[in-house]
Amino acid sequence: MPDYSKSKSIKSITDGWNYSIQMNRWFLKPIGVWPLTLCETTVEKIGCMILTVISCLLICFLLIPCTLCTILVDTDLDTKIRMIGPVSFFLMAAMKQYILIIRSENIDECIRHIRVDWSRVALNHEKDREIMVNNAKFGRWLSSISAIFMYSAGIFFTTVMPICARRTEIIDNETVRSLSFPIYRGLFDPRTTPSFEIAQFTQALAGYVIYTITISVCSLTAVFVMHACGQFRILMLKLEDLADGKERKSANSTHEGRLGDIVEHHIRILSFIARTEKILNEICLVDVVGCTLNICFLGFNMMTEWEHRETLGTMTFCSLLISFTFNIFILCYIGELLAEQCIQIGMKSYMINWYRIPNKGAIGLTLIMAMSNATIKLTAGKFMDLSLASFCSIVKASVGYLNLLRTFYI
């Protein structure tokens, strides 16, 4: 993790807490999945509920017509394969939004947990505060990179491609204009004005919602897990000071008091990770399965556009491929960081000067060692740990499906 300089602007508990969860608020509020319990006024709560309904309707506006068009319209195999990717992406977004809504209580608990952690940072422990600021910055940085990739690729696909696409003439000499996503004409005919403009604008809004849902998942994961990693680093500082109690000038003047504080802090971190896992494990399963398929179909579409010498299409699908790959990489990378931090707590318990603790006080460290041996990991639906090895497996599976698809298609 890169080393960031200390932020002088964060001078209070409220500043630190707001800075830590600001990206989550920016992404979750517009799509209506920000917990209602964190809304301060009645107007804000009503607005959040309205945004939830609007977001669901916009997702349905893309998912239902595209699904019907893929299944019912008699098109060639190339077109159907091209449509499977967007339909699966819309379905992923709908499932993730539903999970975020039903897990809003857990999201609220995690955010309030972060607020309490900021309030527990003692003013004379500048190093603790610096660790929390640096981890918050890194979580924000990961969220920002995910947003840049996803929004850039989304703008290309939703806006630039339809505008620059060639218009084709059909038999009765009518000019057909391209939409970002096809619409089943049994529900709605977008070929005439202003129907086309309305459909195009609505699809752009729906695209924003879907891209923001994807970014929100990445942002929640980055912010929550990096906060937990920061707490683990603070816990390691406490372990280093357990024997003497001189460095941190703790209020606990006895070994028993410092050890009790360490155990309580460790349990608090593990409970936070358990809540985070409860929020994310189903969403991560959707992401792992969906991204495995979408990376395959995006690679296929990019190669098809390349063979047809469509530069804009090739660039667009390439940017989408990079965005999807990067998002799943972030989830796996963050899972790897969390697992490493859990292991380091156990190692630090072994390496401190435990022999300087009087009487049998060092026996209490065995509890921390035992808990650290049971490494806490982020999982995808309890089926697969999120790690760099898992990321390699996902990419290998996607490439394997791509080769199978190419063989079948050729």
SEFI-777299 format. One record per residue (C-alpha): x, y, z; residue number from 0. Coordinates in Angstrom, 3 decimals, decimal comma. Example, Ala and Ser with C-alpha at 12.3 -4.5 7.8 and 13.67 -1.06 7.14 Angstrom:
<rs>
{X=12,300; Y=-4,500; Z=7,800; pos=0}
{X=13,670; Y=-1,060; Z=7,140; pos=1}
</rs>
This chain:
<rs>
{X=0,000; Y=0,000; Z=0,000; pos=0}
{X=1,441; Y=3,411; Z=-0,906; pos=1}
{X=2,570; Y=5,685; Z=1,901; pos=2}
{X=0,529; Y=8,865; Z=2,018; pos=3}
{X=1,530; Y=12,014; Z=3,825; pos=4}
{X=-0,490; Y=12,993; Z=6,866; pos=5}
{X=-3,482; Y=15,195; Z=6,164; pos=6}
{X=-3,338; Y=18,384; Z=8,204; pos=7}
{X=-6,920; Y=19,273; Z=7,331; pos=8}
{X=-8,397; Y=16,412; Z=9,389; pos=9}
{X=-8,403; Y=17,924; Z=12,859; pos=10}
{X=-11,529; Y=16,496; Z=14,480; pos=11}
{X=-13,408; Y=13,226; Z=14,886; pos=12}
{X=-16,189; Y=14,411; Z=12,574; pos=13}
{X=-13,705; Y=15,452; Z=9,882; pos=14}
{X=-12,011; Y=12,050; Z=9,980; pos=15}
{X=-15,249; Y=10,079; Z=9,909; pos=16}
{X=-16,721; Y=12,152; Z=7,075; pos=17}
{X=-13,480; Y=11,895; Z=5,117; pos=18}
{X=-13,444; Y=8,122; Z=5,539; pos=19}
{X=-17,010; Y=7,429; Z=4,324; pos=20}
{X=-17,452; Y=10,391; Z=1,967; pos=21}
{X=-16,992; Y=8,343; Z=-1,219; pos=22}
{X=-19,584; Y=5,830; Z=-0,035; pos=23}
{X=-22,077; Y=8,622; Z=0,560; pos=24}
{X=-21,415; Y=10,103; Z=-2,894; pos=25}
{X=-22,069; Y=6,804; Z=-4,665; pos=26}
{X=-24,832; Y=5,288; Z=-2,520; pos=27}
{X=-27,100; Y=8,316; Z=-2,151; pos=28}
{X=-27,843; Y=8,973; Z=-5,870; pos=29}
{X=-29,013; Y=5,372; Z=-6,386; pos=30}
{X=-31,094; Y=5,305; Z=-3,201; pos=31}
{X=-29,231; Y=2,627; Z=-1,233; pos=32}
{X=-27,848; Y=4,908; Z=1,474; pos=33}
{X=-29,249; Y=3,648; Z=4,826; pos=34}
{X=-32,342; Y=5,597; Z=5,886; pos=35}
{X=-31,140; Y=5,531; Z=9,495; pos=36}
{X=-28,204; Y=7,740; Z=8,459; pos=37}
{X=-30,490; Y=10,339; Z=6,859; pos=38}
{X=-30,769; Y=13,302; Z=9,212; pos=39}
{X=-34,121; Y=14,789; Z=8,113; pos=40}
{X=-37,493; Y=13,444; Z=7,015; pos=41}
{X=-37,111; Y=15,172; Z=3,642; pos=42}
{X=-33,791; Y=13,398; Z=3,133; pos=43}
{X=-35,374; Y=10,027; Z=3,957; pos=44}
{X=-38,257; Y=10,616; Z=1,530; pos=45}
{X=-35,802; Y=11,704; Z=-1,167; pos=46}
{X=-33,748; Y=8,548; Z=-0,632; pos=47}
{X=-36,842; Y=6,337; Z=-0,978; pos=48}
{X=-37,864; Y=8,149; Z=-4,174; pos=49}
{X=-34,369; Y=7,639; Z=-5,610; pos=50}
{X=-34,613; Y=3,932; Z=-4,752; pos=51}
{X=-37,843; Y=3,582; Z=-6,742; pos=52}
{X=-36,453; Y=5,587; Z=-9,678; pos=53}
{X=-33,261; Y=3,503; Z=-9,753; pos=54}
{X=-35,245; Y=0,242; Z=-9,769; pos=55}
{X=-37,461; Y=1,495; Z=-12,607; pos=56}
{X=-34,436; Y=2,585; Z=-14,652; pos=57}
{X=-32,795; Y=-0,825; Z=-14,232; pos=58}
{X=-36,044; Y=-2,498; Z=-15,319; pos=59}
{X=-36,165; Y=-0,162; Z=-18,344; pos=60}
{X=-32,908; Y=-1,719; Z=-19,524; pos=61}
{X=-33,236; Y=-5,281; Z=-18,247; pos=62}
{X=-36,749; Y=-6,211; Z=-19,440; pos=63}
{X=-36,670; Y=-4,852; Z=-23,044; pos=64}
{X=-33,125; Y=-6,130; Z=-23,646; pos=65}
{X=-33,976; Y=-9,586; Z=-22,304; pos=66}
{X=-37,109; Y=-9,813; Z=-24,454; pos=67}
{X=-35,179; Y=-8,575; Z=-27,475; pos=68}
{X=-32,470; Y=-11,186; Z=-26,935; pos=69}
{X=-34,943; Y=-14,064; Z=-26,524; pos=70}
{X=-37,826; Y=-13,196; Z=-28,844; pos=71}
{X=-36,302; Y=-11,302; Z=-31,774; pos=72}
{X=-35,042; Y=-13,511; Z=-34,584; pos=73}
{X=-31,462; Y=-12,303; Z=-35,080; pos=74}
{X=-28,168; Y=-13,879; Z=-36,090; pos=75}
{X=-25,907; Y=-15,655; Z=-33,598; pos=76}
{X=-23,398; Y=-12,793; Z=-33,532; pos=77}
{X=-26,070; Y=-10,330; Z=-32,361; pos=78}
{X=-27,411; Y=-12,691; Z=-29,689; pos=79}
{X=-23,922; Y=-13,282; Z=-28,311; pos=80}
{X=-23,341; Y=-9,532; Z=-28,255; pos=81}
{X=-26,563; Y=-9,074; Z=-26,250; pos=82}
{X=-25,871; Y=-11,719; Z=-23,581; pos=83}
{X=-23,163; Y=-9,558; Z=-21,998; pos=84}
{X=-25,328; Y=-6,442; Z=-21,391; pos=85}
{X=-28,275; Y=-8,533; Z=-20,166; pos=86}
{X=-26,069; Y=-10,328; Z=-17,627; pos=87}
{X=-24,619; Y=-6,983; Z=-16,514; pos=88}
{X=-28,110; Y=-5,538; Z=-15,976; pos=89}
{X=-29,118; Y=-8,638; Z=-14,028; pos=90}
{X=-25,980; Y=-8,327; Z=-11,889; pos=91}
{X=-26,803; Y=-4,682; Z=-11,136; pos=92}
{X=-30,395; Y=-5,540; Z=-10,164; pos=93}
{X=-29,223; Y=-8,293; Z=-7,815; pos=94}
{X=-26,533; Y=-6,113; Z=-6,235; pos=95}
{X=-28,937; Y=-3,239; Z=-5,653; pos=96}
{X=-31,429; Y=-5,607; Z=-4,014; pos=97}
{X=-28,717; Y=-6,994; Z=-1,723; pos=98}
{X=-27,507; Y=-3,498; Z=-0,813; pos=99}
{X=-31,063; Y=-2,476; Z=0,087; pos=100}
{X=-31,762; Y=-5,494; Z=2,312; pos=101}
{X=-28,312; Y=-5,139; Z=3,935; pos=102}
{X=-28,771; Y=-1,430; Z=4,688; pos=103}
{X=-28,953; Y=-2,144; Z=8,428; pos=104}
{X=-25,550; Y=-3,848; Z=8,313; pos=105}
{X=-24,127; Y=-0,976; Z=6,256; pos=106}
{X=-25,431; Y=1,431; Z=8,893; pos=107}
{X=-23,781; Y=-0,620; Z=11,655; pos=108}
{X=-20,429; Y=-0,615; Z=9,838; pos=109}
{X=-20,515; Y=3,127; Z=9,208; pos=110}
{X=-21,399; Y=3,829; Z=12,843; pos=111}
{X=-18,625; Y=1,429; Z=13,877; pos=112}
{X=-16,154; Y=3,510; Z=11,844; pos=113}
{X=-17,425; Y=6,661; Z=13,543; pos=114}
{X=-16,850; Y=5,167; Z=16,992; pos=115}
{X=-13,334; Y=4,062; Z=15,980; pos=116}
{X=-12,502; Y=7,631; Z=14,990; pos=117}
{X=-13,821; Y=8,853; Z=18,348; pos=118}
{X=-11,600; Y=6,322; Z=20,165; pos=119}
{X=-8,403; Y=7,699; Z=18,620; pos=120}
{X=-6,673; Y=9,488; Z=21,490; pos=121}
{X=-5,434; Y=12,990; Z=20,769; pos=122}
{X=-1,963; Y=12,164; Z=22,066; pos=123}
{X=-1,685; Y=9,125; Z=19,780; pos=124}
{X=-0,817; Y=10,966; Z=16,592; pos=125}
{X=0,506; Y=7,795; Z=14,959; pos=126}
{X=-2,878; Y=6,044; Z=15,331; pos=127}
{X=-4,619; Y=8,972; Z=13,697; pos=128}
{X=-2,065; Y=9,033; Z=10,896; pos=129}
{X=-2,617; Y=5,314; Z=10,223; pos=130}
{X=-6,382; Y=5,815; Z=9,996; pos=131}
{X=-6,006; Y=8,806; Z=7,669; pos=132}
{X=-3,608; Y=6,927; Z=5,379; pos=133}
{X=-5,897; Y=3,901; Z=5,160; pos=134}
{X=-8,893; Y=6,136; Z=4,499; pos=135}
{X=-6,936; Y=7,820; Z=1,697; pos=136}
{X=-6,038; Y=4,498; Z=0,138; pos=137}
{X=-9,663; Y=3,341; Z=0,272; pos=138}
{X=-10,748; Y=6,602; Z=-1,387; pos=139}
{X=-8,036; Y=6,182; Z=-4,016; pos=140}
{X=-9,242; Y=2,687; Z=-4,930; pos=141}
{X=-12,830; Y=3,960; Z=-5,129; pos=142}
{X=-11,764; Y=6,849; Z=-7,367; pos=143}
{X=-9,825; Y=4,618; Z=-9,761; pos=144}
{X=-12,778; Y=2,236; Z=-10,019; pos=145}
{X=-15,101; Y=5,168; Z=-10,757; pos=146}
{X=-12,775; Y=6,583; Z=-13,425; pos=147}
{X=-12,518; Y=3,248; Z=-15,240; pos=148}
{X=-16,224; Y=2,399; Z=-15,028; pos=149}
{X=-17,617; Y=5,824; Z=-15,911; pos=150}
{X=-15,125; Y=6,301; Z=-18,768; pos=151}
{X=-15,975; Y=2,940; Z=-20,311; pos=152}
{X=-19,684; Y=3,503; Z=-19,673; pos=153}
{X=-19,705; Y=6,913; Z=-21,366; pos=154}
{X=-18,006; Y=5,419; Z=-24,414; pos=155}
{X=-20,506; Y=2,570; Z=-24,646; pos=156}
{X=-23,686; Y=4,452; Z=-23,710; pos=157}
{X=-23,061; Y=7,810; Z=-25,394; pos=158}
{X=-20,172; Y=7,884; Z=-27,858; pos=159}
{X=-20,871; Y=4,625; Z=-29,715; pos=160}
{X=-24,560; Y=5,364; Z=-30,512; pos=161}
{X=-23,702; Y=8,883; Z=-31,709; pos=162}
{X=-20,842; Y=7,743; Z=-33,934; pos=163}
{X=-22,514; Y=4,517; Z=-35,129; pos=164}
{X=-23,383; Y=4,218; Z=-38,804; pos=165}
{X=-27,009; Y=4,599; Z=-39,790; pos=166}
{X=-28,466; Y=1,811; Z=-41,910; pos=167}
{X=-31,291; Y=1,883; Z=-44,472; pos=168}
{X=-34,043; Y=-0,724; Z=-44,331; pos=169}
{X=-36,310; Y=-1,871; Z=-47,159; pos=170}
{X=-38,938; Y=0,881; Z=-46,968; pos=171}
{X=-36,213; Y=3,527; Z=-47,101; pos=172}
{X=-36,521; Y=4,365; Z=-43,389; pos=173}
{X=-33,373; Y=5,443; Z=-41,542; pos=174}
{X=-32,721; Y=3,415; Z=-38,392; pos=175}
{X=-30,774; Y=5,134; Z=-35,610; pos=176}
{X=-28,801; Y=3,103; Z=-33,100; pos=177}
{X=-29,585; Y=3,082; Z=-29,395; pos=178}
{X=-27,075; Y=2,094; Z=-26,738; pos=179}
{X=-29,144; Y=-1,008; Z=-25,986; pos=180}
{X=-31,851; Y=-2,536; Z=-28,208; pos=181}
{X=-35,493; Y=-2,271; Z=-27,176; pos=182}
{X=-38,130; Y=-4,901; Z=-27,897; pos=183}
{X=-40,569; Y=-3,188; Z=-30,234; pos=184}
{X=-43,498; Y=-5,150; Z=-28,868; pos=185}
{X=-43,215; Y=-2,954; Z=-25,779; pos=186}
{X=-42,017; Y=0,323; Z=-27,248; pos=187}
{X=-41,021; Y=1,517; Z=-30,739; pos=188}
{X=-38,131; Y=4,000; Z=-30,457; pos=189}
{X=-37,638; Y=4,638; Z=-34,182; pos=190}
{X=-39,627; Y=7,874; Z=-34,345; pos=191}
{X=-39,032; Y=11,298; Z=-32,834; pos=192}
{X=-39,339; Y=12,086; Z=-29,908; pos=193}
{X=-39,526; Y=8,418; Z=-28,850; pos=194}
{X=-35,914; Y=7,870; Z=-29,877; pos=195}
{X=-34,629; Y=10,866; Z=-27,906; pos=196}
{X=-36,631; Y=9,856; Z=-24,822; pos=197}
{X=-35,343; Y=6,282; Z=-25,012; pos=198}
{X=-31,757; Y=7,441; Z=-25,515; pos=199}
{X=-31,894; Y=9,834; Z=-22,545; pos=200}
{X=-33,536; Y=7,233; Z=-20,291; pos=201}
{X=-30,942; Y=4,638; Z=-21,248; pos=202}
{X=-28,180; Y=7,104; Z=-20,386; pos=203}
{X=-29,714; Y=7,650; Z=-16,923; pos=204}
{X=-30,162; Y=3,908; Z=-16,439; pos=205}
{X=-26,558; Y=3,358; Z=-17,494; pos=206}
{X=-25,426; Y=5,854; Z=-14,855; pos=207}
{X=-27,384; Y=3,945; Z=-12,187; pos=208}
{X=-25,934; Y=0,584; Z=-13,213; pos=209}
{X=-22,357; Y=1,870; Z=-13,380; pos=210}
{X=-22,776; Y=3,589; Z=-10,003; pos=211}
{X=-24,031; Y=0,357; Z=-8,401; pos=212}
{X=-20,884; Y=-1,406; Z=-9,607; pos=213}
{X=-18,688; Y=1,391; Z=-8,262; pos=214}
{X=-20,595; Y=1,463; Z=-4,956; pos=215}
{X=-19,759; Y=-2,177; Z=-4,271; pos=216}
{X=-16,080; Y=-1,523; Z=-4,935; pos=217}
{X=-16,175; Y=1,623; Z=-2,775; pos=218}
{X=-17,856; Y=-0,116; Z=0,170; pos=219}
{X=-15,352; Y=-2,961; Z=0,006; pos=220}
{X=-12,348; Y=-0,642; Z=-0,235; pos=221}
{X=-13,413; Y=1,714; Z=2,562; pos=222}
{X=-14,561; Y=-0,955; Z=5,022; pos=223}
{X=-11,650; Y=-3,342; Z=4,506; pos=224}
{X=-9,009; Y=-0,613; Z=4,535; pos=225}
{X=-10,489; Y=0,695; Z=7,777; pos=226}
{X=-10,173; Y=-2,807; Z=9,260; pos=227}
{X=-6,564; Y=-3,013; Z=8,033; pos=228}
{X=-5,837; Y=0,308; Z=9,728; pos=229}
{X=-7,284; Y=-0,994; Z=12,996; pos=230}
{X=-5,071; Y=-4,080; Z=12,706; pos=231}
{X=-2,005; Y=-1,838; Z=12,357; pos=232}
{X=-3,026; Y=0,119; Z=15,461; pos=233}
{X=-3,513; Y=-3,179; Z=17,299; pos=234}
{X=0,035; Y=-4,206; Z=16,360; pos=235}
{X=1,343; Y=-0,961; Z=17,881; pos=236}
{X=-0,514; Y=-1,829; Z=21,082; pos=237}
{X=1,042; Y=-5,301; Z=21,072; pos=238}
{X=4,526; Y=-3,829; Z=20,687; pos=239}
{X=3,897; Y=-1,658; Z=23,745; pos=240}
{X=2,333; Y=-4,407; Z=25,862; pos=241}
{X=5,426; Y=-5,247; Z=27,893; pos=242}
{X=6,530; Y=-1,731; Z=28,897; pos=243}
{X=3,613; Y=0,593; Z=28,227; pos=244}
{X=5,984; Y=3,521; Z=27,688; pos=245}
{X=5,582; Y=4,355; Z=24,010; pos=246}
{X=1,831; Y=4,903; Z=23,923; pos=247}
{X=1,414; Y=6,411; Z=27,415; pos=248}
{X=-1,721; Y=4,340; Z=27,834; pos=249}
{X=-4,265; Y=4,995; Z=30,556; pos=250}
{X=-3,864; Y=1,323; Z=31,465; pos=251}
{X=-0,819; Y=1,303; Z=33,727; pos=252}
{X=-0,847; Y=-2,469; Z=34,296; pos=253}
{X=-0,057; Y=-5,337; Z=31,952; pos=254}
{X=-3,483; Y=-6,820; Z=32,626; pos=255}
{X=-5,202; Y=-3,583; Z=31,659; pos=256}
{X=-3,213; Y=-3,221; Z=28,425; pos=257}
{X=-3,804; Y=-6,868; Z=27,530; pos=258}
{X=-7,534; Y=-6,499; Z=28,177; pos=259}
{X=-7,614; Y=-3,449; Z=25,905; pos=260}
{X=-5,800; Y=-5,400; Z=23,168; pos=261}
{X=-8,185; Y=-8,362; Z=23,369; pos=262}
{X=-11,225; Y=-6,061; Z=23,354; pos=263}
{X=-9,853; Y=-4,153; Z=20,345; pos=264}
{X=-9,124; Y=-7,403; Z=18,485; pos=265}
{X=-12,646; Y=-8,712; Z=19,078; pos=266}
{X=-14,063; Y=-5,379; Z=17,934; pos=267}
{X=-12,108; Y=-5,577; Z=14,663; pos=268}
{X=-13,234; Y=-9,154; Z=14,038; pos=269}
{X=-16,876; Y=-8,217; Z=14,631; pos=270}
{X=-16,529; Y=-5,378; Z=12,109; pos=271}
{X=-15,040; Y=-7,760; Z=9,539; pos=272}
{X=-17,872; Y=-10,238; Z=10,175; pos=273}
{X=-20,435; Y=-7,508; Z=9,422; pos=274}
{X=-18,526; Y=-6,493; Z=6,304; pos=275}
{X=-18,449; Y=-10,106; Z=5,138; pos=276}
{X=-22,196; Y=-10,393; Z=5,729; pos=277}
{X=-22,791; Y=-7,365; Z=3,496; pos=278}
{X=-20,403; Y=-8,347; Z=0,728; pos=279}
{X=-20,266; Y=-12,136; Z=0,400; pos=280}
{X=-23,430; Y=-12,445; Z=-1,726; pos=281}
{X=-22,524; Y=-9,377; Z=-3,790; pos=282}
{X=-19,022; Y=-10,732; Z=-4,367; pos=283}
{X=-20,515; Y=-14,029; Z=-5,564; pos=284}
{X=-22,612; Y=-12,101; Z=-8,097; pos=285}
{X=-19,507; Y=-10,170; Z=-9,157; pos=286}
{X=-17,296; Y=-13,244; Z=-9,497; pos=287}
{X=-19,803; Y=-15,224; Z=-11,591; pos=288}
{X=-20,922; Y=-12,201; Z=-13,603; pos=289}
{X=-17,439; Y=-10,850; Z=-14,270; pos=290}
{X=-16,205; Y=-14,284; Z=-15,348; pos=291}
{X=-18,912; Y=-14,349; Z=-18,032; pos=292}
{X=-18,686; Y=-10,665; Z=-18,921; pos=293}
{X=-14,913; Y=-10,709; Z=-19,354; pos=294}
{X=-15,417; Y=-13,637; Z=-21,723; pos=295}
{X=-18,113; Y=-11,883; Z=-23,783; pos=296}
{X=-16,298; Y=-8,538; Z=-23,787; pos=297}
{X=-13,158; Y=-10,240; Z=-25,051; pos=298}
{X=-15,197; Y=-11,947; Z=-27,767; pos=299}
{X=-16,876; Y=-8,675; Z=-28,796; pos=300}
{X=-13,554; Y=-6,843; Z=-28,841; pos=301}
{X=-11,987; Y=-9,476; Z=-31,094; pos=302}
{X=-15,025; Y=-9,404; Z=-33,390; pos=303}
{X=-14,829; Y=-5,610; Z=-33,695; pos=304}
{X=-11,106; Y=-5,871; Z=-34,373; pos=305}
{X=-11,682; Y=-8,377; Z=-37,163; pos=306}
{X=-14,283; Y=-6,030; Z=-38,684; pos=307}
{X=-11,805; Y=-3,125; Z=-38,355; pos=308}
{X=-14,183; Y=-1,111; Z=-36,194; pos=309}
{X=-11,764; Y=1,110; Z=-34,274; pos=310}
{X=-14,354; Y=2,778; Z=-32,030; pos=311}
{X=-16,020; Y=-0,512; Z=-31,142; pos=312}
{X=-12,661; Y=-2,124; Z=-30,393; pos=313}
{X=-11,647; Y=0,759; Z=-28,111; pos=314}
{X=-15,013; Y=0,740; Z=-26,326; pos=315}
{X=-15,046; Y=-2,991; Z=-25,605; pos=316}
{X=-11,372; Y=-2,837; Z=-24,613; pos=317}
{X=-12,113; Y=-0,091; Z=-22,064; pos=318}
{X=-15,055; Y=-2,100; Z=-20,689; pos=319}
{X=-12,856; Y=-5,201; Z=-20,478; pos=320}
{X=-10,201; Y=-3,275; Z=-18,540; pos=321}
{X=-12,847; Y=-1,811; Z=-16,223; pos=322}
{X=-14,445; Y=-5,178; Z=-15,380; pos=323}
{X=-11,053; Y=-6,823; Z=-14,901; pos=324}
{X=-9,850; Y=-4,012; Z=-12,665; pos=325}
{X=-12,981; Y=-4,103; Z=-10,498; pos=326}
{X=-12,725; Y=-7,809; Z=-9,800; pos=327}
{X=-8,972; Y=-7,358; Z=-9,231; pos=328}
{X=-9,678; Y=-4,703; Z=-6,577; pos=329}
{X=-12,041; Y=-7,052; Z=-4,718; pos=330}
{X=-9,493; Y=-9,881; Z=-4,772; pos=331}
{X=-6,564; Y=-7,602; Z=-3,887; pos=332}
{X=-8,418; Y=-6,130; Z=-0,906; pos=333}
{X=-9,331; Y=-9,632; Z=0,258; pos=334}
{X=-5,633; Y=-10,549; Z=0,070; pos=335}
{X=-4,657; Y=-7,490; Z=2,137; pos=336}
{X=-7,184; Y=-8,369; Z=4,833; pos=337}
{X=-5,989; Y=-11,975; Z=5,098; pos=338}
{X=-2,364; Y=-10,807; Z=5,399; pos=339}
{X=-3,229; Y=-8,380; Z=8,198; pos=340}
{X=-4,981; Y=-11,155; Z=10,156; pos=341}
{X=-1,891; Y=-13,359; Z=9,878; pos=342}
{X=0,439; Y=-10,527; Z=10,919; pos=343}
{X=-1,439; Y=-10,085; Z=14,209; pos=344}
{X=-0,579; Y=-13,666; Z=15,159; pos=345}
{X=3,046; Y=-13,205; Z=14,088; pos=346}
{X=3,324; Y=-9,972; Z=16,073; pos=347}
{X=2,030; Y=-11,797; Z=19,176; pos=348}
{X=4,934; Y=-14,245; Z=18,847; pos=349}
{X=7,584; Y=-11,588; Z=18,199; pos=350}
{X=6,938; Y=-9,107; Z=21,019; pos=351}
{X=8,898; Y=-9,238; Z=24,283; pos=352}
{X=6,288; Y=-11,427; Z=25,951; pos=353}
{X=8,914; Y=-12,878; Z=28,324; pos=354}
{X=9,080; Y=-9,457; Z=30,034; pos=355}
{X=5,451; Y=-9,656; Z=31,109; pos=356}
{X=5,386; Y=-10,569; Z=34,819; pos=357}
{X=3,692; Y=-13,587; Z=36,369; pos=358}
{X=1,503; Y=-15,494; Z=33,895; pos=359}
{X=0,245; Y=-12,440; Z=31,997; pos=360}
{X=1,703; Y=-13,701; Z=28,726; pos=361}
{X=-0,734; Y=-16,625; Z=28,765; pos=362}
{X=-3,416; Y=-14,169; Z=27,649; pos=363}
{X=-1,600; Y=-13,787; Z=24,338; pos=364}
{X=-2,521; Y=-17,357; Z=23,431; pos=365}
{X=-6,115; Y=-16,205; Z=22,886; pos=366}
{X=-4,972; Y=-13,652; Z=20,308; pos=367}
{X=-2,699; Y=-16,225; Z=18,654; pos=368}
{X=-5,520; Y=-18,761; Z=18,444; pos=369}
{X=-7,940; Y=-16,219; Z=16,983; pos=370}
{X=-5,316; Y=-15,080; Z=14,457; pos=371}
{X=-4,717; Y=-18,643; Z=13,271; pos=372}
{X=-8,344; Y=-18,766; Z=12,109; pos=373}
{X=-7,710; Y=-16,244; Z=9,341; pos=374}
{X=-10,681; Y=-14,043; Z=8,507; pos=375}
{X=-11,207; Y=-13,754; Z=4,759; pos=376}
{X=-13,644; Y=-12,113; Z=2,411; pos=377}
{X=-15,507; Y=-14,731; Z=0,414; pos=378}
{X=-17,720; Y=-14,921; Z=-2,632; pos=379}
{X=-20,876; Y=-16,496; Z=-1,233; pos=380}
{X=-18,822; Y=-18,654; Z=1,177; pos=381}
{X=-17,680; Y=-20,656; Z=-1,863; pos=382}
{X=-14,401; Y=-18,953; Z=-2,757; pos=383}
{X=-11,927; Y=-16,793; Z=-0,866; pos=384}
{X=-11,161; Y=-13,449; Z=-2,455; pos=385}
{X=-7,411; Y=-13,418; Z=-3,065; pos=386}
{X=-4,931; Y=-12,853; Z=-5,865; pos=387}
{X=-4,953; Y=-16,600; Z=-6,530; pos=388}
{X=-8,731; Y=-16,391; Z=-6,968; pos=389}
{X=-8,290; Y=-13,495; Z=-9,394; pos=390}
{X=-5,951; Y=-15,623; Z=-11,507; pos=391}
{X=-8,525; Y=-18,435; Z=-11,464; pos=392}
{X=-11,270; Y=-16,044; Z=-12,616; pos=393}
{X=-9,144; Y=-14,760; Z=-15,499; pos=394}
{X=-8,180; Y=-18,313; Z=-16,500; pos=395}
{X=-11,835; Y=-19,375; Z=-16,479; pos=396}
{X=-12,827; Y=-16,357; Z=-18,593; pos=397}
{X=-10,094; Y=-17,060; Z=-21,143; pos=398}
{X=-11,103; Y=-20,723; Z=-21,240; pos=399}
{X=-14,743; Y=-19,825; Z=-21,923; pos=400}
{X=-13,587; Y=-17,330; Z=-24,557; pos=401}
{X=-11,577; Y=-19,994; Z=-26,376; pos=402}
{X=-14,562; Y=-22,357; Z=-26,216; pos=403}
{X=-16,857; Y=-19,639; Z=-27,576; pos=404}
{X=-14,458; Y=-18,797; Z=-30,382; pos=405}
{X=-14,157; Y=-22,471; Z=-31,324; pos=406}
{X=-17,941; Y=-22,895; Z=-31,360; pos=407}
{X=-18,495; Y=-19,631; Z=-33,260; pos=408}
{X=-15,888; Y=-20,355; Z=-35,934; pos=409}
</rs>
